[in-house]
């Protein structure tokens, strides 16, 4: 190997003249977390809406939900980012398009929306699976008690459905964090982009990527841990220790 | 309707027609070949990893689990960068040469995708192997079969068959993920579209067309998987 390791590189000043390389990586981590957090809120909101629509008795709503999911699931995330970033401003009226292009932090907003909607299709599948995994009787009981359909969802079905899908929800949150790296293609300076920039300026490829990898793993462990605690906190005593997929074994 | 007409009035559909040979012969060939070979390599390596994880020997389970968890906790884009710089060194190490090996774009991408996807195929194959009842393994062992025979003739064929729909779904994910080689400027389908888009200043047309092509292929593929799944389910 002719590679020259230089671990103290992290404490050297980066080309921006102010921050050390380590600081630039941490700033990137901040953007990664911020992007993922907002994108996940969008994903959870739209995913719940579409997922619920697909479990209603209205075939029209089911169809729309199906089309939504197919649309966002079958186009690569990178292409979707390009559509929002390069194509959308050209398709809207000129003034609005120009305003979009000149927005400060345009790549951040674009990344949040593109990633949020992309992940929402996956979350819609999870929410739908959660609602459908509940016994039919719960919905019937809710309606028989005189609750309206929306009330049945809000007070009976969804509280249980969300608890059931907590584990897949955790992995979708982790996927959102990981997928935010794709936003480097539209210029968002998140963690992977910072590592790439560090590699370009300092030529210390493996140090830069090792640092980014370690940070991603640390985020992963912390999120998994936090979600597990949350899962335990919201568990309904005597009910959800039972997992539906364990039935029959 | 007027708005929609105005929207497309600046469209130059001809740029798509003109670049079709480039997009498909160069770009799509790369994408599909990479998808196919990485799937094959990923399944082989993933199955080996799954066998390691299920072997019960800490010497095998720990490294396999560590590898899978590492691959699953970092972004694919970061892994593409990693391997882009690492593959020449791996080549040097494997061939005992004195300098980092010159590796072409395709070979580099193929190694990256195979090693990365192997972690995901491993988890699928692990689930598949665990879905085979213990009684079958016990019966085979009682008949005097050795471990390779039990795995090769009893467990893996069934595990593989049970998991075919999931494996194919993962392949569709892989197909979409190949677009990420854009970050190392490789000319896959999206790379080709992007090069034409930038050369001719036709971002809108080319990216919309790319989206439509990915959508049609992925949708058709996932529908076919759905059909296949139903057929397999009937046979069982």
Interface residues (C-beta under 8 A of the other chain):
Chain A: X1 X2 X3 X70 X71 X73 X74 X75 X76 X77 X78 X79 X80 X82 X83 X86 X87 X90 X91 X174 X178 X179 X180 X181 X182 X184 X185 X192 X195 X196 X199 X205 X206 X209 X212 X213 X216 X217 X220
Chain B: X7 X70 X73 X74 X75 X76 X77 X78 X81 X82 X85 X86 X89 X92 X93 X99 X100 X176 X177 X179 X180 X182 X183 X190 X194 X203 X204 X207 X208 X210 X211 X214 X215 X218 X219 X222
